[in-house]
């Protein structure tokens, strides 16, 4: 049975709550901007409400991000342009945005990882590209594996550098404690600039940075 709760009280984000065979509460924001919370069979709605209230700010940020992506997709459908590495480009015919972003990440990631592994002193055991809705990257310190969001290719290259450095630093320090921030700042001093860019819609960043170009291949050359 599904219920709807408001995260953060009246006027908060509406969240669909569903009991499922899960061990813990699992909150996610769908690509269309709607939110869903899976809760264990024995969990109470009061527990679910406390959990949602504690994550209200997180929910607002990620719902806004998904809504911005949906708005970007609507505009792109009208003018045929996509943000790529911080510029507006016309994608190759027959190629979706995520297909283009994945191809671009596959091309650029090896060089970025080489530089950032040297800067951080950490080395990943493996890399995986994913189209993620709520994270730019994630790391598993126990295995040394790192996952990167393909949609980083929509932003200026400094954003990919930052996320790669961020996740590599987690292999040295799993938490976001003071040591983590010291290590990351030492490896990538421009982290604040990159974080500020990632808080804005990719199309907005691209529109402010450049005039639309002819096609994706011209934009990414060199």
N, C-alpha and C positions, 0 to 999 in steps of 0.2 A: 504494500500500500504506500502511495506517495503522498507527501504533505509539502506545503510551502511555508518556509520560515523566512523572516527578515533578519539579515545580518546587520547588527548595529542598531536595532530598535526601529520604531516607526520611521518610514521614509528610507530605510536601509535597502540593501540589495536583496532582491527576492531569490531564494535558493530552493530548488526542488530537493526534498529529502526522501531517501528511499532506503528501506531495510534490505540488506543483502548479506550474502555469506562472505563477509570480510572480517579481518581481525581488528581493524582499527578504522577510525573515521577517515574518509578519503574525499577531499574536496577538489573539484576541478571546474574550470571555466571552458565552455565549449566554444568552437570557432564562431558561432553566431552571437556570442556574448552572454548566453544564459549560463547559470551556475547550477551545479549538481553536487549533492553530498550523499555519499554512501555511508551507512552506519551499520555496525554489527547488530544482529538480531536482538541482543539483550540490552542494547543502549537505549536510554530514555530520550524523549524529545527535549527534556530540560538539559541533558548533556550535550545534545546536538546544538541547542541554542547557545549555550555557553561557548562551545567551540566556534560557532559562526561569529559571535560577538567578538571573540578574541582575534578573528581573522578578517574583520570587517574592512580594515584599511587595505589589506592585501587584495581582497575581493574587488574593492572599488578600483584599484589600480589596474587589475587584470581585466576586469569587465571593460573599462575605458580603453585599454589597449586593443581588445578584440573588436570593440565597436569602431575604433579608428581604422583598424585593418579592413573591416567590412566597408567603411566609407572609402578607403583608398581603392579597394577593388572595384567599387561602383564607378569612381572617377576614371580608373584605368580602362574600364569597359567602354567608357565614352570616348576617351581621347587616344586609347591604344598605347599609352606610355606607362612604363614601370620604373620605380626607383631601383637603381643598380649602382653599388659602390658610391652612393651619394649624389648620383646624377639621374635625370630622367631620360630614359631610352625607349626606343621601339624594340620589343623583343623579337627574336627570330620567329617567322611564321610557323604556326602549329606547335609552339612551345609554351607550356604553362609557366606561371611565375615561379612555382616551386621547382619545376624542372630546370629552368634557367638558373635559379639560385644554387641548386645542388651542383650543376655543372661548373659554375663559377667557383664555388667553395672547393670542389675537387681539384680545380686548377690551382687555386691560390693557397690552400691550407698547408701543403708540404713546406713551402718556403716560410710561412708564418710560424709554424711549429718549430722549425729549425731555429729561427731567431729567438723565439720565446723560451724554448728549452735551454738555450744558451744563457739567456738573461736570468731565468729563474733558478737554474741548476737542477731542475726536475725533468724527468723524462716519462712520458706516458707509454703504457704497454700497447695501447691501441686507440684508434680514433673512430668515431661513428658520426655520420651526419643524419640529422632528423629534422622534420618540420614540427617544432614544438610550439604549443600555444601559450605557455606561461613561463618558460625559462629560455635564456639565451645559451645556456650551457649547463652541464652537470658533470661531476667527477665522482668516481668510486675509488677512494684512496686504497682500499684493501686489494683491489685488482690492478689499479693504475690505469683503468680505462676512462676515457673522456668522450662525452657526447656534445656536439655543437649544433646549434640551430641553423639550418640552411638559410633562414631569412635574414641572417646577419649580412648577407650579400647585398641587401637593399641599402645598407648604411655605408658611410665612408669607411675606408679600410682600417682606420684607427680603432673602430669598434670591434672588428674581428681580432685585431692584435690584443686589445684589452681583455676580451672574453677568454681567449686562449691563455693569456698570462694568468688570468683569474683562476681558471680551472687547474692549470698546472700548479699554482701556488697551493691549491687545496690538497695536492698530493703531499705537500710538505707540512701543511697545517689544515686539518679538516674543518675546523670551526672558523667563524669570523671574529676571532679575538684580536687583541692588539698585535700579537706576533704576525698573524696573517696579513694585516693591513701594512705593517712595516715591510714585510717581504714583498708584497705586491707593489707598493710604492717604489721600492728599490728597483724592482724589475721593470716596471712600466709607469714612469712618472706622470704620464698623460691620462691616468685613469679617470680623473674628474671630468675632463673634457669628453671622453668616450661615454661615461655614464650619463652625462647631460644630454648627449645626442640620442642615446637609446631610450630616454624618457619621452621623446617626441615621435610623432608618426613619421615613418620613413619618407613618405611622399613630401611631407612638409619640409623635412631636412633637404631633400633633393631639389625641391623647387627653389629654396633659398640659396642653394649652392651654385646652381648652373642653369643655363638655358638647355631645353631639350636637344638631344643629339639625334643623329640619323638612325643608328641601330646599335644593338648591344655589343657587337664585335668591335665597332669603332671605339666605343666608350671604354672597353676593358683592355684595349691594346696598350702595350708599353707598360 
